[in-house]
Amino acid sequence: MKPGPSPFGRVTLVSAATVLALALAGCGSSSKPSSSSSTTTPGSTGTSNLTPDSFTADFSAMAQLKSLAGKGKGLVGVLLPDTTTSTRYESYDRPYLTQAFKAAGLSNAQFKVDNAQGSAQTMQTQADADITNGATVLLIDAIDSGSGAAIEANAKSKGIAVIDYDRLTLGGPKGRTYVSFDNVNVGKFIGNGEISCIQAWKVNKPNILIMDGDPTDNNAKLFAQGYNEVLKPKFDSGAYVKVGEPAGTWTPSITATNFDQQFTAHPNINAVVTPNDDNANAVIADLQRQKIPPKTFPTTGQDASLTGLQNILKGFQCGTVYKPITAEAQAAVAVALYLRAGEPVPPALLNGTTKDTQTNSEVQSVLLTPKWVTADNINATIIKDKWVTPADLCVAAVKQACTAAGIQ
Ligand code: BGC
């Protein structure tokens, strides 16, 4: 992945002409022929100054897309993967995507958000239904790259534009756009968060179990790339011991079994790295059953779930990667509305490219900025953004920790 402007380094801006060509290829038969000047954005109604930083928590950027929404035709179908590997899909992605579509002026009949409940077959059926109902754009967060690529190839063959949402579908069609966070950086936050926690909690001789996400999700590979890169010098120097890295999963019950087996075989494990709050919670439940005291056994996570945040306040999780899905949803809807109107995605919105390792090609991308959240900055991030309310967060065992963290 080659992420965009600071803090992630190099910008890979694709020229307007290339973007136009890519977008037209993505739109297939529904797209308009290129205008005589390929360096301008035809009829983009003054919205081409949107950048990845435009998408604030008040959704105000969406109003700029109203005339574009009026210009486009057909349904935007959103395909979300499941409800069990993260609370994000139903608690954040669905409502924020819905809010973004509505703020841009789409009616309820012009977009549809489905959740495949973990079944690739169900996602295929939902995609087919969207196509029957006149979809011109599909926004896909695939369960795995193989099933996602089949849905995308079929859509492409029918002239429907495709956006990879959050997860890159390896082997997807040429000309698609990817909207996500900088996922290698997500992994680096996790690795660095583990290191600072090991120091803060004074863990002597860290023996770390690395518990990756599902290997069929390209994001899991990018997260692992990030945290393994950060932790490698510690393992190489002998400061930390890597106890193991069992086959990855996003399923918390499998994580629970894996952790239990590993902890029984290696009772010296005293830290876990995982890129998901629900997987961390499976580990933490085991630690609590075994009466391991707080602030002695670092774990990590991602998604800023309510449970993850409570585990942080309880001293069982060091931190979580907070990805403001308000921004991801708005960016995806903005891209969808350009494609639906048969227009290229404005270059200023595309701040990076991401490698599809299967087709060995770069996919134009909008890559947003994640944050590492610990007890010290929950108040200044999560609470300030109204991601969760203090009333929901500060219950029972975490009441005192909330007060200590200045949350009220
Ligand atoms: C997402 C994470 C999520 C995980 C499990 C990843 O692709 O980026 O936010 O925790 O899938 O659903």
Residues whose N, C-alpha, C, O or C-beta is under 5 A from the ligand:
A	BS01	BGC	T85 S86 R167 D217 N219 W250 P275 N276 Q302 D303
